[in-house]
């Protein structure tokens, strides 16, 4: 399963809040969302509506351009791993095993 | 009112579909979403869930990293306009009005 937008968004919001040394209570009050809602968004368990996402990022003084530049970078990292992953090559038996068998 | 995520996302998806010369019917079938849902997402009227957004962008062969790099750029453009906008200066009465009053 690929990583979803709401997971990346939640990570970016939580990391930004912690870098600022702020609590869920503080940011949820500033953004006028419930503490439970913000917590679920940060854990990637809830889709934030566009309006509440703007409100949360405003409370964090985090421009949406920066949020999505960061989200883009995280998707790019996942995509490069996904592109690299599916190649499987035949593997020789380990040398030690050959020695033991001789 | 600031521009919302769903508006930018809708624009990026619609522009990408049109660049590829594809119809709503074609892309909605490939993404396994209803034509009405895709149309509402493109018009910025509906929040796409993270799962369906991934499915739509997959149908368009559009990496999510590119989608959000584009969304980030569009937010940056709006933010620079908003930063420039709020300055209001006192305005003199129009010259014509003064002449008429004299």
N, CA and C atoms of all chains as a GROMACS GRO file, in nm:
protein
  612
    1UNK      N    1   0.086  -0.121   0.000
    1UNK     CA    2   0.000   0.000   0.000
    1UNK      C    3   0.088   0.125   0.000
    2UNK      N    4   0.066   0.212  -0.095
    2UNK     CA    5   0.144   0.337  -0.103
    2UNK      C    6   0.108   0.429   0.013
    3UNK      N    7   0.197   0.521   0.043
    3UNK     CA    8   0.170   0.618   0.150
    3UNK      C    9   0.068   0.720   0.097
    4UNK      N   10  -0.027   0.753   0.183
    4UNK     CA   11  -0.136   0.840   0.142
    4UNK      C   12  -0.109   0.986   0.178
    5UNK      N   13  -0.176   1.074   0.105
    5UNK     CA   14  -0.165   1.218   0.133
    5UNK      C   15  -0.186   1.249   0.280
    6UNK      N   16  -0.292   1.195   0.340
    6UNK     CA   17  -0.322   1.235   0.478
    6UNK      C   18  -0.213   1.193   0.575
    7UNK      N   19  -0.137   1.086   0.542
    7UNK     CA   20  -0.025   1.044   0.628
    7UNK      C   21   0.089   1.146   0.619
    8UNK      N   22   0.124   1.187   0.497
    8UNK     CA   23   0.230   1.287   0.480
    8UNK      C   24   0.190   1.420   0.545
    9UNK      N   25   0.066   1.462   0.519
    9UNK     CA   26   0.019   1.589   0.576
    9UNK      C   27   0.025   1.586   0.728
   10UNK      N   28  -0.022   1.476   0.786
   10UNK     CA   29  -0.020   1.462   0.932
   10UNK      C   30   0.122   1.472   0.986
   11UNK      N   31   0.216   1.405   0.919
   11UNK     CA   32   0.356   1.409   0.963
   11UNK      C   33   0.412   1.552   0.957
   12UNK      N   34   0.386   1.620   0.847
   12UNK     CA   35   0.440   1.756   0.831
   12UNK      C   36   0.383   1.848   0.940
   13UNK      N   37   0.253   1.835   0.967
   13UNK     CA   38   0.190   1.921   1.068
   13UNK      C   39   0.245   1.888   1.208
   14UNK      N   40   0.252   1.760   1.240
   14UNK     CA   41   0.300   1.723   1.374
   14UNK      C   42   0.446   1.767   1.394
   15UNK      N   43   0.531   1.741   1.293
   15UNK     CA   44   0.673   1.779   1.305
   15UNK      C   45   0.687   1.931   1.320
   16UNK      N   46   0.607   2.005   1.247
   16UNK     CA   47   0.616   2.150   1.256
   16UNK      C   48   0.572   2.198   1.394
   17UNK      N   49   0.462   2.141   1.446
   17UNK     CA   50   0.415   2.179   1.579
   17UNK      C   51   0.521   2.148   1.685
   18UNK      N   52   0.583   2.031   1.675
   18UNK     CA   53   0.684   1.994   1.776
   18UNK      C   54   0.809   2.080   1.766
   19UNK      N   55   0.849   2.112   1.642
   19UNK     CA   56   0.965   2.203   1.625
   19UNK      C   57   0.941   2.337   1.695
   20UNK      N   58   0.814   2.378   1.696
   20UNK     CA   59   0.780   2.506   1.760
   20UNK      C   60   0.758   2.489   1.911
   21UNK      N   61   0.769   2.367   1.960
   21UNK     CA   62   0.749   2.340   2.102
   21UNK      C   63   0.608   2.369   2.149
   22UNK      N   64   0.511   2.349   2.059
   22UNK     CA   65   0.372   2.381   2.096
   22UNK      C   66   0.291   2.255   2.121
   23UNK      N   67   0.186   2.269   2.202
   23UNK     CA   68   0.103   2.155   2.237
   23UNK      C   69  -0.016   2.143   2.141
   24UNK      N   70  -0.075   2.024   2.139
   24UNK     CA   71  -0.198   2.003   2.062
   24UNK      C   72  -0.305   2.102   2.109
   25UNK      N   73  -0.311   2.124   2.242
   25UNK     CA   74  -0.412   2.213   2.298
   25UNK      C   75  -0.396   2.356   2.244
   26UNK      N   76  -0.273   2.404   2.245
   26UNK     CA   77  -0.244   2.539   2.197
   26UNK      C   78  -0.282   2.556   2.050
   27UNK      N   79  -0.233   2.464   1.967
   27UNK     CA   80  -0.255   2.479   1.822
   27UNK      C   81  -0.401   2.456   1.786
   28UNK      N   82  -0.468   2.361   1.852
   28UNK     CA   83  -0.608   2.337   1.820
   28UNK      C   84  -0.693   2.459   1.858
   29UNK      N   85  -0.659   2.524   1.970
   29UNK     CA   86  -0.733   2.645   2.010
   29UNK      C   87  -0.709   2.757   1.909
   30UNK      N   88  -0.583   2.775   1.868
   30UNK     CA   89  -0.550   2.882   1.773
   30UNK      C   90  -0.617   2.857   1.638
   31UNK      N   91  -0.630   2.729   1.601
   31UNK     CA   92  -0.689   2.696   1.470
   31UNK      C   93  -0.840   2.680   1.477
   32UNK      N   94  -0.894   2.688   1.601
   32UNK     CA   95  -1.039   2.668   1.621
   32UNK      C   96  -1.088   2.533   1.570
   33UNK      N   97  -1.009   2.431   1.598
   33UNK     CA   98  -1.054   2.293   1.572
   33UNK      C   99  -1.044   2.220   1.707
   34UNK      N  100  -1.114   2.107   1.718
   34UNK     CA  101  -1.107   2.035   1.844
   34UNK      C  102  -0.972   1.965   1.856
   35UNK      N  103  -0.929   1.947   1.979
   35UNK     CA  104  -0.802   1.879   2.003
   35UNK      C  105  -0.804   1.738   1.943
   36UNK      N  106  -0.914   1.669   1.957
   36UNK     CA  107  -0.925   1.532   1.902
   36UNK      C  108  -0.911   1.530   1.751
   37UNK      N  109  -0.972   1.629   1.686
   37UNK     CA  110  -0.965   1.638   1.539
   37UNK      C  111  -0.820   1.660   1.495
   38UNK      N  112  -0.752   1.757   1.559
   38UNK     CA  113  -0.613   1.785   1.522
   38UNK      C  114  -0.525   1.662   1.545
   39UNK      N  115  -0.550   1.594   1.655
   39UNK     CA  116  -0.472   1.474   1.686
   39UNK      C  117  -0.492   1.366   1.579
   40UNK      N  118  -0.616   1.347   1.536
   40UNK     CA  119  -0.643   1.247   1.431
   40UNK      C  120  -0.580   1.286   1.298
   41UNK      N  121  -0.584   1.417   1.267
   41UNK     CA  122  -0.521   1.465   1.142
   41UNK      C  123  -0.370   1.439   1.148
   42UNK      N  124  -0.309   1.469   1.263
   42UNK     CA  125  -0.163   1.449   1.276
   42UNK      C  126  -0.125   1.303   1.264
   43UNK      N  127  -0.212   1.214   1.310
   43UNK     CA  128  -0.181   1.071   1.299
   43UNK      C  129  -0.220   1.013   1.163
   44UNK      N  130  -0.269   1.098   1.072
   44UNK     CA  131  -0.306   1.052   0.938
   44UNK      C  132  -0.430   0.966   0.938
   45UNK      N  133  -0.513   0.984   1.043
   45UNK     CA  134  -0.633   0.901   1.054
   45UNK      C  135  -0.756   0.971   1.001
   46UNK      N  136  -0.746   1.103   0.983
   46UNK     CA  137  -0.861   1.178   0.933
   46UNK      C  138  -0.817   1.267   0.818
   47UNK      N  139  -0.903   1.277   0.715
   47UNK     CA  140  -0.879   1.372   0.607
   47UNK      C  141  -0.916   1.510   0.658
   48UNK      N  142  -0.824   1.604   0.659
   48UNK     CA  143  -0.860   1.742   0.693
   48UNK      C  144  -0.930   1.805   0.574
   49UNK      N  145  -1.040   1.877   0.598
   49UNK     CA  146  -1.102   1.952   0.488
   49UNK      C  147  -1.005   2.064   0.448
   50UNK      N  148  -1.021   2.115   0.327
   50UNK     CA  149  -0.932   2.222   0.280
   50UNK      C  150  -0.938   2.343   0.374
   51UNK      N  151  -1.058   2.373   0.425
   51UNK     CA  152  -1.074   2.489   0.514
   51UNK      C  153  -0.999   2.468   0.646
   52UNK      N  154  -1.015   2.349   0.706
   52UNK     CA  155  -0.951   2.326   0.836
   52UNK      C  156  -0.800   2.309   0.821
   53UNK      N  157  -0.757   2.253   0.709
   53UNK     CA  158  -0.613   2.245   0.682
   53UNK      C  159  -0.552   2.386   0.676
   54UNK      N  160  -0.621   2.476   0.607
   54UNK     CA  161  -0.573   2.615   0.598
   54UNK      C  162  -0.568   2.678   0.737
   55UNK      N  163  -0.670   2.648   0.818
   55UNK     CA  164  -0.678   2.705   0.952
   55UNK      C  165  -0.565   2.651   1.042
   56UNK      N  166  -0.538   2.522   1.034
   56UNK     CA  167  -0.431   2.461   1.115
   56UNK      C  168  -0.294   2.518   1.074
   57UNK      N  169  -0.270   2.528   0.943
   57UNK     CA  170  -0.140   2.576   0.897
   57UNK      C  171  -0.125   2.725   0.927
   58UNK      N  172  -0.235   2.797   0.927
   58UNK     CA  173  -0.232   2.938   0.965
   58UNK      C  174  -0.194   2.950   1.113
   59UNK      N  175  -0.252   2.864   1.196
   59UNK     CA  176  -0.220   2.865   1.340
   59UNK      C  177  -0.072   2.835   1.363
   60UNK      N  178  -0.014   2.754   1.275
   60UNK     CA  179   0.128   2.719   1.286
   60UNK      C  180   0.218   2.819   1.210
   61UNK      N  181   0.157   2.920   1.150
   61UNK     CA  182   0.229   3.017   1.066
   61UNK      C  183   0.314   2.945   0.960
   62UNK      N  184   0.251   2.845   0.904
   62UNK     CA  185   0.318   2.758   0.807
   62UNK      C  186   0.250   2.780   0.671
   63UNK      N  187   0.315   2.846   0.576
   63UNK     CA  188   0.251   2.871   0.446
   63UNK      C  189   0.217   2.739   0.375
   64UNK      N  190   0.100   2.733   0.313
   64UNK     CA  191   0.060   2.609   0.245
   64UNK      C  192   0.157   2.574   0.132
   65UNK      N  193   0.222   2.674   0.072
   65UNK     CA  194   0.322   2.644  -0.032
   65UNK      C  195   0.434   2.559   0.027
   66UNK      N  196   0.473   2.586   0.152
   66UNK     CA  197   0.581   2.509   0.215
   66UNK      C  198   0.534   2.370   0.253
   67UNK      N  199   0.410   2.364   0.305
   67UNK     CA  200   0.354   2.233   0.342
   67UNK      C  201   0.355   2.140   0.221
   68UNK      N  202   0.309   2.190   0.105
   68UNK     CA  203   0.297   2.100  -0.009
   68UNK      C  204   0.429   2.078  -0.082
   69UNK      N  205   0.524   2.170  -0.067
   69UNK     CA  206   0.659   2.142  -0.118
   69UNK      C  207   0.716   2.024  -0.039
   70UNK      N  208   0.693   2.025   0.092
   70UNK     CA  209   0.741   1.916   0.178
   70UNK      C  210   0.668   1.785   0.147
   71UNK      N  211   0.536   1.793   0.128
   71UNK     CA  212   0.458   1.674   0.091
   71UNK      C  213   0.509   1.618  -0.042
   72UNK      N  214   0.538   1.706  -0.138
   72UNK     CA  215   0.588   1.663  -0.268
   72UNK      C  216   0.721   1.588  -0.253
   73UNK      N  217   0.810   1.642  -0.171
   73UNK     CA  218   0.941   1.578  -0.149
   73UNK      C  219   0.922   1.439  -0.089
   74UNK      N  220   0.829   1.428   0.007
   74UNK     CA  221   0.808   1.297   0.071
   74UNK      C  222   0.748   1.196  -0.026
   75UNK      N  223   0.656   1.242  -0.112
   75UNK     CA  224   0.602   1.151  -0.214
   75UNK      C  225   0.715   1.108  -0.309
   76UNK      N  226   0.804   1.202  -0.345
   76UNK     CA  227   0.912   1.170  -0.439
   76UNK      C  228   1.002   1.061  -0.381
   77UNK      N  229   1.029   1.069  -0.250
   77UNK     CA  230   1.112   0.968  -0.185
   77UNK      C  231   1.046   0.831  -0.194
   78UNK      N  232   0.916   0.827  -0.162
   78UNK     CA  233   0.842   0.701  -0.168
   78UNK      C  234   0.839   0.648  -0.312
   79UNK      N  235   0.816   0.737  -0.408
   79UNK     CA  236   0.808   0.695  -0.549
   79UNK      C  237   0.941   0.637  -0.597
   80UNK      N  238   1.052   0.694  -0.554
   80UNK     CA  239   1.181   0.642  -0.600
   80UNK      C  240   1.208   0.504  -0.542
   81UNK      N  241   1.162   0.480  -0.418
   81UNK     CA  242   1.176   0.347  -0.358
   81UNK      C  243   1.088   0.247  -0.432
   82UNK      N  244   0.964   0.292  -0.465
   82UNK     CA  245   0.872   0.203  -0.537
   82UNK      C  246   0.926   0.167  -0.675
   83UNK      N  247   0.990   0.264  -0.740
   83UNK     CA  248   1.048   0.237  -0.873
   83UNK      C  249   1.164   0.139  -0.861
   84UNK      N  250   1.240   0.150  -0.752
   84UNK     CA  251   1.359   0.068  -0.735
   84UNK      C  252   1.325  -0.073  -0.686
   85UNK      N  253   1.214  -0.089  -0.619
   85UNK     CA  254   1.186  -0.213  -0.546
   85UNK      C  255   1.158  -0.338  -0.630
   86UNK      N  256   1.076  -0.330  -0.737
   86UNK     CA  257   1.026  -0.455  -0.794
   86UNK      C  258   1.128  -0.543  -0.866
   87UNK      N  259   1.254  -0.496  -0.882
   87UNK     CA  260   1.353  -0.576  -0.954
   87UNK      C  261   1.402  -0.692  -0.864
   88UNK      N  262   1.383  -0.815  -0.907
   88UNK     CA  263   1.437  -0.930  -0.833
   88UNK      C  264   1.533  -1.005  -0.924
   89UNK      N  265   1.651  -1.034  -0.872
   89UNK     CA  266   1.752  -1.104  -0.952
   89UNK      C  267   1.774  -1.244  -0.896
   90UNK      N  268   1.812  -1.341  -0.979
   90UNK     CA  269   1.844  -1.473  -0.926
   90UNK      C  270   1.965  -1.463  -0.832
   91UNK      N  271   1.964  -1.537  -0.724
   91UNK     CA  272   2.071  -1.526  -0.624
   91UNK      C  273   2.149  -1.658  -0.619
   92UNK      N  274   2.285  -1.646  -0.624
   92UNK     CA  275   2.370  -1.766  -0.611
   92UNK      C  276   2.366  -1.818  -0.468
   93UNK      N  277   2.387  -1.947  -0.448
   93UNK     CA  278   2.400  -1.998  -0.310
   93UNK      C  279   2.522  -1.933  -0.245
   94UNK      N  280   2.518  -1.914  -0.113
   94UNK     CA  281   2.629  -1.848  -0.044
   94UNK      C  282   2.754  -1.937  -0.050
   95UNK      N  283   2.872  -1.873  -0.056
   95UNK     CA  284   3.001  -1.943  -0.068
   95UNK      C  285   3.020  -2.045   0.045
   96UNK      N  286   2.989  -2.000   0.170
   96UNK     CA  287   3.006  -2.088   0.286
   96UNK      C  288   2.932  -2.220   0.267
   97UNK      N  289   2.810  -2.208   0.212
   97UNK     CA  290   2.728  -2.328   0.195
   97UNK      C  291   2.796  -2.423   0.097
   98UNK      N  292   2.859  -2.367  -0.009
   98UNK     CA  293   2.926  -2.450  -0.110
   98UNK      C  294   3.045  -2.522  -0.047
   99UNK      N  295   3.121  -2.447   0.038
   99UNK     CA  296   3.238  -2.505   0.103
   99UNK      C  297   3.197  -2.621   0.193
  100UNK      N  298   3.092  -2.599   0.271
  100UNK     CA  299   3.044  -2.702   0.363
  100UNK      C  300   3.002  -2.828   0.287
  101UNK      N  301   2.942  -2.804   0.169
  101UNK     CA  302   2.889  -2.918   0.093
  101UNK      C  303   3.000  -2.999   0.026
  102UNK      N  304   3.120  -2.937   0.007
  102UNK     CA  305   3.228  -3.003  -0.067
  102UNK      C  306   3.291  -3.117   0.012
  103UNK      N  307  -1.127   3.555   0.060
  103UNK     CA  308  -1.113   3.411   0.088
  103UNK      C  309  -0.994   3.355   0.011
  104UNK      N  310  -0.904   3.292   0.082
  104UNK     CA  311  -0.786   3.234   0.018
  104UNK      C  312  -0.827   3.114  -0.068
  105UNK      N  313  -0.742   3.082  -0.165
  105UNK     CA  314  -0.770   2.967  -0.250
  105UNK      C  315  -0.745   2.839  -0.170
  106UNK      N  316  -0.836   2.744  -0.186
  106UNK     CA  317  -0.829   2.621  -0.107
  106UNK      C  318  -0.757   2.510  -0.181
  107UNK      N  319  -0.706   2.416  -0.102
  107UNK     CA  320  -0.638   2.299  -0.160
  107UNK      C  321  -0.722   2.231  -0.268
  108UNK      N  322  -0.850   2.206  -0.239
  108UNK     CA  323  -0.930   2.130  -0.337
  108UNK      C  324  -0.943   2.205  -0.470
  109UNK      N  325  -0.937   2.340  -0.466
  109UNK     CA  326  -0.944   2.417  -0.590
  109UNK      C  327  -0.817   2.396  -0.674
  110UNK      N  328  -0.701   2.406  -0.607
  110UNK     CA  329  -0.574   2.384  -0.680
  110UNK      C  330  -0.565   2.240  -0.732
  111UNK      N  331  -0.602   2.146  -0.647
  111UNK     CA  332  -0.595   2.005  -0.688
  111UNK      C  333  -0.685   1.980  -0.809
  112UNK      N  334  -0.806   2.035  -0.804
  112UNK     CA  335  -0.899   2.018  -0.916
  112UNK      C  336  -0.843   2.074  -1.044
  113UNK      N  337  -0.782   2.192  -1.034
  113UNK     CA  338  -0.724   2.255  -1.154
  113UNK      C  339  -0.611   2.170  -1.211
  114UNK      N  340  -0.523   2.121  -1.123
  114UNK     CA  341  -0.408   2.041  -1.171
  114UNK      C  342  -0.457   1.913  -1.240
  115UNK      N  343  -0.557   1.850  -1.181
  115UNK     CA  344  -0.610   1.726  -1.238
  115UNK      C  345  -0.677   1.753  -1.373
  116UNK      N  346  -0.761   1.856  -1.378
  116UNK     CA  347  -0.832   1.884  -1.504
  116UNK      C  348  -0.735   1.923  -1.614
  117UNK      N  349  -0.637   2.009  -1.581
  117UNK     CA  350  -0.539   2.051  -1.682
  117UNK      C  351  -0.459   1.933  -1.735
  118UNK      N  352  -0.423   1.844  -1.644
  118UNK     CA  353  -0.344   1.728  -1.685
  118UNK      C  354  -0.427   1.636  -1.775
  119UNK      N  355  -0.555   1.615  -1.739
  119UNK     CA  356  -0.642   1.531  -1.822
  119UNK      C  357  -0.659   1.592  -1.961
  120UNK      N  358  -0.679   1.723  -1.967
  120UNK     CA  359  -0.700   1.787  -2.098
  120UNK      C  360  -0.574   1.786  -2.183
  121UNK      N  361  -0.457   1.806  -2.118
  121UNK     CA  362  -0.330   1.797  -2.191
  121UNK      C  363  -0.314   1.661  -2.258
  122UNK      N  364  -0.368   1.558  -2.191
  122UNK     CA  365  -0.357   1.423  -2.246
  122UNK      C  366  -0.470   1.394  -2.346
  123UNK      N  367  -0.559   1.489  -2.366
  123UNK     CA  368  -0.670   1.472  -2.458
  123UNK      C  369  -0.766   1.362  -2.416
  124UNK      N  370  -0.781   1.345  -2.284
  124UNK     CA  371  -0.868   1.237  -2.236
  124UNK      C  372  -0.999   1.292  -2.181
  125UNK      N  373  -1.102   1.208  -2.186
  125UNK     CA  374  -1.234   1.250  -2.141
  125UNK      C  375  -1.254   1.215  -1.993
  126UNK      N  376  -1.352   1.282  -1.930
  126UNK     CA  377  -1.392   1.248  -1.794
  126UNK      C  378  -1.430   1.100  -1.786
  127UNK      N  379  -1.500   1.053  -1.889
  127UNK     CA  380  -1.546   0.914  -1.891
  127UNK      C  381  -1.428   0.817  -1.887
  128UNK      N  382  -1.329   0.842  -1.972
  128UNK     CA  383  -1.210   0.757  -1.981
  128UNK      C  384  -1.136   0.752  -1.846
  129UNK      N  385  -1.106   0.871  -1.791
  129UNK     CA  386  -1.025   0.876  -1.669
  129UNK      C  387  -1.103   0.823  -1.548
  130UNK      N  388  -1.232   0.852  -1.541
  130UNK     CA  389  -1.311   0.803  -1.427
  130UNK      C  390  -1.319   0.650  -1.430
  131UNK      N  391  -1.331   0.592  -1.549
  131UNK     CA  392  -1.334   0.446  -1.561
  131UNK      C  393  -1.199   0.387  -1.519
  132UNK      N  394  -1.090   0.447  -1.567
  132UNK     CA  395  -0.956   0.396  -1.534
  132UNK      C  396  -0.928   0.408  -1.384
  133UNK      N  397  -0.981   0.513  -1.322
  133UNK     CA  398  -0.956   0.537  -1.179
  133UNK      C  399  -1.059   0.466  -1.091
  134UNK      N  400  -1.161   0.406  -1.156
  134UNK     CA  401  -1.270   0.342  -1.082
  134UNK      C  402  -1.340   0.438  -0.986
  135UNK      N  403  -1.365   0.557  -1.034
  135UNK     CA  404  -1.451   0.650  -0.959
  135UNK      C  405  -1.564   0.690  -1.054
  136UNK      N  406  -1.672   0.741  -0.998
  136UNK     CA  407  -1.783   0.778  -1.085
  136UNK      C  408  -1.747   0.906  -1.162
  137UNK      N  409  -1.807   0.921  -1.280
  137UNK     CA  410  -1.780   1.039  -1.363
  137UNK      C  411  -1.821   1.165  -1.287
  138UNK      N  412  -1.933   1.159  -1.215
  138UNK     CA  413  -1.980   1.276  -1.141
  138UNK      C  414  -1.882   1.316  -1.031
  139UNK      N  415  -1.826   1.216  -0.964
  139UNK     CA  416  -1.730   1.243  -0.856
  139UNK      C  417  -1.605   1.311  -0.914
  140UNK      N  418  -1.551   1.256  -1.022
  140UNK     CA  419  -1.431   1.314  -1.083
  140UNK      C  420  -1.458   1.458  -1.129
  141UNK      N  421  -1.577   1.477  -1.186
  141UNK     CA  422  -1.612   1.611  -1.234
  141UNK      C  423  -1.618   1.710  -1.118
  142UNK      N  424  -1.675   1.668  -1.004
  142UNK     CA  425  -1.683   1.757  -0.887
  142UNK      C  426  -1.545   1.786  -0.830
  143UNK      N  427  -1.458   1.683  -0.828
  143UNK     CA  428  -1.321   1.703  -0.779
  143UNK      C  429  -1.250   1.804  -0.869
  144UNK      N  430  -1.264   1.789  -1.001
  144UNK     CA  431  -1.197   1.879  -1.096
  144UNK      C  432  -1.244   2.023  -1.079
  145UNK      N  433  -1.372   2.040  -1.043
  145UNK     CA  434  -1.424   2.176  -1.026
  145UNK      C  435  -1.397   2.230  -0.886
  146UNK      N  436  -1.325   2.151  -0.803
  146UNK     CA  437  -1.291   2.198  -0.668
  146UNK      C  438  -1.412   2.200  -0.576
  147UNK      N  439  -1.515   2.122  -0.611
  147UNK     CA  440  -1.638   2.123  -0.531
  147UNK      C  441  -1.640   2.011  -0.429
  148UNK      N  442  -1.554   1.912  -0.450
  148UNK     CA  443  -1.552   1.798  -0.357
  148UNK      C  444  -1.409   1.771  -0.311
  149UNK      N  445  -1.394   1.738  -0.182
  149UNK     CA  446  -1.264   1.695  -0.130
  149UNK      C  447  -1.243   1.550  -0.175
  150UNK      N  448  -1.137   1.523  -0.249
  150UNK     CA  449  -1.106   1.384  -0.283
  150UNK      C  450  -1.041   1.319  -0.161
  151UNK      N  451  -1.083   1.197  -0.128
  151UNK     CA  452  -1.013   1.124  -0.022
  151UNK      C  453  -0.872   1.092  -0.072
  152UNK      N  454  -0.781   1.067   0.022
  152UNK     CA  455  -0.643   1.035  -0.017
  152UNK      C  456  -0.639   0.914  -0.111
  153UNK      N  457  -0.725   0.815  -0.084
  153UNK     CA  458  -0.726   0.693  -0.168
  153UNK      C  459  -0.769   0.725  -0.311
  154UNK      N  460  -0.880   0.802  -0.323
  154UNK     CA  461  -0.932   0.828  -0.458
  154UNK      C  462  -0.843   0.927  -0.533
  155UNK      N  463  -0.779   1.018  -0.460
  155UNK     CA  464  -0.682   1.107  -0.524
  155UNK      C  465  -0.567   1.025  -0.584
  156UNK      N  466  -0.517   0.928  -0.507
  156UNK     CA  467  -0.409   0.842  -0.557
  156UNK      C  468  -0.456   0.765  -0.680
  157UNK      N  469  -0.580   0.719  -0.677
  157UNK     CA  470  -0.634   0.641  -0.787
  157UNK      C  471  -0.650   0.727  -0.914
  158UNK      N  472  -0.699   0.849  -0.897
  158UNK     CA  473  -0.717   0.940  -1.011
  158UNK      C  474  -0.581   0.975  -1.072
  159UNK      N  475  -0.483   1.006  -0.988
  159UNK     CA  476  -0.351   1.045  -1.040
  159UNK      C  477  -0.280   0.926  -1.104
  160UNK      N  478  -0.306   0.807  -1.050
  160UNK     CA  479  -0.252   0.686  -1.110
  160UNK      C  480  -0.311   0.666  -1.251
  161UNK      N  481  -0.442   0.690  -1.262
  161UNK     CA  482  -0.508   0.676  -1.393
  161UNK      C  483  -0.450   0.776  -1.494
  162UNK      N  484  -0.405   0.891  -1.443
  162UNK     CA  485  -0.347   0.993  -1.531
  162UNK      C  486  -0.196   0.975  -1.546
  163UNK      N  487  -0.141   0.870  -1.483
  163UNK     CA  488   0.005   0.848  -1.480
  163UNK      C  489   0.079   0.974  -1.434
  164UNK      N  490   0.022   1.035  -1.332
  164UNK     CA  491   0.073   1.161  -1.279
  164UNK      C  492   0.125   1.134  -1.138
  165UNK      N  493   0.258   1.135  -1.118
  165UNK     CA  494   0.310   1.106  -0.984
  165UNK      C  495   0.261   1.211  -0.882
  166UNK      N  496   0.225   1.165  -0.762
  166UNK     CA  497   0.175   1.259  -0.660
  166UNK      C  498   0.281   1.363  -0.623
  167UNK      N  499   0.409   1.328  -0.636
  167UNK     CA  500   0.514   1.426  -0.610
  167UNK      C  501   0.501   1.545  -0.706
  168UNK      N  502   0.464   1.517  -0.831
  168UNK     CA  503   0.449   1.625  -0.929
  168UNK      C  504   0.323   1.707  -0.903
  169UNK      N  505   0.215   1.635  -0.867
  169UNK     CA  506   0.090   1.705  -0.837
  169UNK      C  507   0.112   1.807  -0.725
  170UNK      N  508   0.182   1.765  -0.617
  170UNK     CA  509   0.195   1.854  -0.503
  170UNK      C  510   0.305   1.959  -0.522
  171UNK      N  511   0.402   1.932  -0.609
  171UNK     CA  512   0.498   2.036  -0.645
  171UNK      C  513   0.422   2.148  -0.717
  172UNK      N  514   0.329   2.108  -0.804
  172UNK     CA  515   0.248   2.207  -0.878
  172UNK      C  516   0.154   2.281  -0.783
  173UNK      N  517   0.091   2.207  -0.690
  173UNK     CA  518   0.002   2.270  -0.591
  173UNK      C  519   0.081   2.370  -0.507
  174UNK      N  520   0.203   2.332  -0.469
  174UNK     CA  521   0.288   2.420  -0.390
  174UNK      C  522   0.318   2.550  -0.465
  175UNK      N  523   0.352   2.537  -0.592
  175UNK     CA  524   0.381   2.655  -0.674
  175UNK      C  525   0.260   2.748  -0.683
  176UNK      N  526   0.141   2.687  -0.696
  176UNK     CA  527   0.020   2.770  -0.709
  176UNK      C  528  -0.012   2.841  -0.577
  177UNK      N  529   0.008   2.771  -0.465
  177UNK     CA  530  -0.010   2.837  -0.335
  177UNK      C  531   0.090   2.951  -0.321
  178UNK      N  532   0.214   2.930  -0.364
  178UNK     CA  533   0.318   3.033  -0.351
  178UNK      C  534   0.279   3.158  -0.428
  179UNK      N  535   0.220   3.140  -0.546
  179UNK     CA  536   0.176   3.255  -0.626
  179UNK      C  537   0.068   3.333  -0.552
  180UNK      N  538  -0.031   3.260  -0.496
  180UNK     CA  539  -0.140   3.325  -0.422
  180UNK      C  540  -0.084   3.396  -0.299
  181UNK      N  541   0.009   3.330  -0.228
  181UNK     CA  542   0.066   3.388  -0.106
  181UNK      C  543   0.141   3.518  -0.136
  182UNK      N  544   0.212   3.522  -0.247
  182UNK     CA  545   0.288   3.644  -0.278
  182UNK      C  546   0.193   3.759  -0.310
  183UNK      N  547   0.078   3.729  -0.372
  183UNK     CA  548  -0.022   3.832  -0.399
  183UNK      C  549  -0.083   3.880  -0.268
  184UNK      N  550  -0.113   3.785  -0.178
  184UNK     CA  551  -0.173   3.821  -0.049
  184UNK      C  552  -0.078   3.907   0.034
  185UNK      N  553   0.052   3.876   0.027
  185UNK     CA  554   0.149   3.957   0.101
  185UNK      C  555   0.153   4.099   0.047
  186UNK      N  556   0.136   4.112  -0.085
  186UNK     CA  557   0.146   4.243  -0.148
  186UNK      C  558   0.017   4.324  -0.132
  187UNK      N  559  -0.095   4.257  -0.112
  187UNK     CA  560  -0.226   4.322  -0.122
  187UNK      C  561  -0.266   4.414  -0.007
  188UNK      N  562  -0.244   4.377   0.123
  188UNK     CA  563  -0.316   4.447   0.229
  188UNK      C  564  -0.278   4.592   0.253
  189UNK      N  565  -0.179   4.645   0.183
  189UNK     CA  566  -0.139   4.784   0.206
  189UNK      C  567  -0.246   4.878   0.148
  190UNK      N  568  -0.310   4.961   0.233
  190UNK     CA  569  -0.404   5.061   0.184
  190UNK      C  570  -0.351   5.198   0.219
  191UNK      N  571  -0.351   5.288   0.122
  191UNK     CA  572  -0.300   5.424   0.144
  191UNK      C  573  -0.417   5.521   0.139
  192UNK      N  574  -0.408   5.633   0.212
  192UNK     CA  575  -0.514   5.735   0.201
  192UNK      C  576  -0.520   5.786   0.057
  193UNK      N  577  -0.640   5.808   0.008
  193UNK     CA  578  -0.657   5.848  -0.133
  193UNK      C  579  -0.710   5.991  -0.138
  194UNK      N  580  -0.650   6.074  -0.221
  194UNK     CA  581  -0.698   6.212  -0.239
  194UNK      C  582  -0.830   6.211  -0.316
  195UNK      N  583  -0.916   6.311  -0.295
  195UNK     CA  584  -1.035   6.323  -0.379
  195UNK      C  585  -0.993   6.339  -0.524
  196UNK      N  586  -1.077   6.290  -0.617
  196UNK     CA  587  -1.040   6.301  -0.758
  196UNK      C  588  -1.037   6.448  -0.801
  197UNK      N  589  -0.945   6.479  -0.890
  197UNK     CA  590  -0.928   6.617  -0.938
  197UNK      C  591  -1.060   6.672  -0.994
  198UNK      N  592  -1.130   6.591  -1.075
  198UNK     CA  593  -1.256   6.636  -1.137
  198UNK      C  594  -1.355   6.684  -1.032
  199UNK      N  595  -1.364   6.610  -0.920
  199UNK     CA  596  -1.458   6.645  -0.816
  199UNK      C  597  -1.424   6.781  -0.759
  200UNK      N  598  -1.292   6.806  -0.742
  200UNK     CA  599  -1.252   6.936  -0.688
  200UNK      C  600  -1.289   7.050  -0.781
  201UNK      N  601  -1.268   7.025  -0.911
  201UNK     CA  602  -1.298   7.128  -1.010
  201UNK      C  603  -1.447   7.161  -1.009
  202UNK      N  604  -1.530   7.052  -1.005
  202UNK     CA  605  -1.675   7.072  -1.007
  202UNK      C  606  -1.720   7.152  -0.885
  203UNK      N  607  -1.655   7.126  -0.768
  203UNK     CA  608  -1.695   7.192  -0.645
  203UNK      C  609  -1.652   7.338  -0.640
  204UNK      N  610  -1.554   7.377  -0.721
  204UNK     CA  611  -1.499   7.512  -0.712
  204UNK      C  612  -1.592   7.617  -0.773
   0.00000   0.00000   0.00000
